[in-house]
């Protein structure tokens, strides 16, 4: 009978194969999540951060702001330690996640 450790090893191996299969296709952000081994809670915090920053971006645009470096700094400071801003922004843009926010943040890279 297979032990829990053996099953876990097999699942991790299958995950590695799946990541190779999907390449950098349509879901680069999801791939990044798996590569960095982030938890569901980590990603929920990321989405909450992006929701909050998207609201701030809308407010700032309504107030005619044109520079969004403070938003970028908040994003960078709040991002999970395993993630780099440039790779996250690129993956989100490619996958179509928070496009307006990510375009504004990309200008500060």
Secondary structure in CASP SS format (residue, H / E / C, confidence):
PFRMAT SS
TARGET T0000
AUTHOR 0000-0000-0000
METHOD secondary structure of the structure
MODEL  1
X C 1.00
X C 1.00
X C 1.00
X H 1.00
X H 1.00
X H 1.00
X H 1.00
X H 1.00
X H 1.00
X H 1.00
X H 1.00
X H 1.00
X H 1.00
X H 1.00
X H 1.00
X H 1.00
X H 1.00
X H 1.00
X H 1.00
X H 1.00
X H 1.00
X H 1.00
X C 1.00
X C 1.00
X C 1.00
X C 1.00
X C 1.00
X H 1.00
X H 1.00
X H 1.00
X H 1.00
X H 1.00
X H 1.00
X H 1.00
X H 1.00
X C 1.00
X C 1.00
X C 1.00
X C 1.00
X H 1.00
X H 1.00
X H 1.00
X H 1.00
X H 1.00
X H 1.00
X H 1.00
X H 1.00
X H 1.00
X H 1.00
X H 1.00
X H 1.00
X H 1.00
X H 1.00
X H 1.00
X H 1.00
X H 1.00
X H 1.00
X H 1.00
X H 1.00
X H 1.00
X H 1.00
X H 1.00
X C 1.00
X C 1.00
X C 1.00
X C 1.00
X C 1.00
X C 1.00
X H 1.00
X H 1.00
X H 1.00
X H 1.00
X H 1.00
X H 1.00
X H 1.00
X H 1.00
X H 1.00
X H 1.00
X C 1.00
X C 1.00
X C 1.00
X C 1.00
X C 1.00
X C 1.00
X H 1.00
X H 1.00
X H 1.00
X H 1.00
X H 1.00
X H 1.00
X H 1.00
X H 1.00
X H 1.00
X H 1.00
X H 1.00
X C 1.00
X C 1.00
X C 1.00
X H 1.00
X H 1.00
X H 1.00
X H 1.00
X H 1.00
X H 1.00
X H 1.00
X H 1.00
X C 1.00
X C 1.00
X C 1.00
END
